[in-house]
Amino acid sequence: MRALIVFSCMLAICLTATRAFCHSPQDMVISVSGENIDVIVTHPVSDPTSHFVKTIKVSLNGVLLIEQTFFLQSGNEQRARYNIPGLKKSESVTVAAYCSISGSLIRNSQAE
């Protein structure tokens, strides 16, 4: 019985420690210029081939226009550029970045 309790405690510690290394993207910069939207998502990780920003979604005025899936990230950032034909000044741009393991980050910007 004691071995089962010890095993259960060790398993709980391991699962909690693994989860602690998984985190949401840290920061995001959105730059809108003309019809182009540049996105830089900061997501520091130790192995960007297995833990990375997996998906970026771009919405314009609340309507999802782009959903891009990645399979790795370069260093501690995921960068992307999107062209939205007809993008007008003062339209609301929302970008969401999703970690391959857990968490997300959402930012809003206005087209200028």
N, C-alpha and C positions, 0 to 999 in steps of 0.2 A: 504494500500500500504506500509506503514511504517513497519507493522508487517511482511510483505513478505520480505522486505529488511533485517530486523533484523534476521529473520529466515534463509535467504540465507547466511548471514555472519556467523552466528553460525554454520551452517552446514559445510561451507568451513573451518572454524577453527577446527572443530571436525575431519574432514577428513584429514586435514593436520597434526594434532597432532597424529592421529592414524598412519599415514604413517611414522612419525618421529621415532616411536618406532620399526619399521621394518627396518632391515639392513642386509647387506651382511655379510657372515662369516668374522670374524676379521683377522684370520691368519690360516696358514696351514703348517704343517711340514710333509715332505715326507722322509721316510728312506727306502732305497733299500739295501737289504742284501741277496745275493744269488738270489734265485727265489722268495723271499718274499718282498712285498711292505707294509710298515706300514704307515698309514695316521692318523694324529691327526688334526682335524679341530676345532679351537677355535671360539666359537660363543656364547658370553655371552647373556643370555636372562633371563627374570624374570619367565617365565613359560615354561620349556622345553617340556611339553606335548602338547602345542599348537603352539609353535614357536621354530623351530629346524632345523638342517641340514637334509633336506628331502632326497636328492639324492647325491650320490658320483659316478662319472664316471671316469674310468681309461682307458687311451689310451696308446698304445705302438707304437711308430713311426707313430703317426697320425691315427692309427686304433683303434676304440673303442672296447675294450675287455670286460669290466665289467661295469654294471650299477646296483647299489644297491640302493634300496629304504628303508628308515627308517620311523618309525611311532612316534618316540620321540627321545630325546637325553638325555644322562646322565649328569646332571650338565651343565657346560658351554662348554663341548666338545663332539664331535662325533669322535669315534675311530673305525678304521677298519684295518684288515690285509687281504691281498690278496696274493695268490700264483699263479705265472705265470710260468708254466713249460717251460723250455728252455730259460728263460730270460738271455740275454747275456750282458756282460759288454759294456758300452758306448751306449746302446740303450736309446732312448728318452722316458721318462715316463711323461705323462701329467695327472694331477688329477684335476677334477673340482668338487666343492662342491656347492650345491644349497640350499638356504634357503626355508623353507616351505611357506614363505609369499612373500619375494621379495629379489632379489639379488643373486649374485654368486661370487665365488673366484676361480681362475685358477692358478695353479703352475706347473712348469716343473722341472724335475730332470733327472739325468743321472744314469743309472744302473752302479754299481761299482763292 
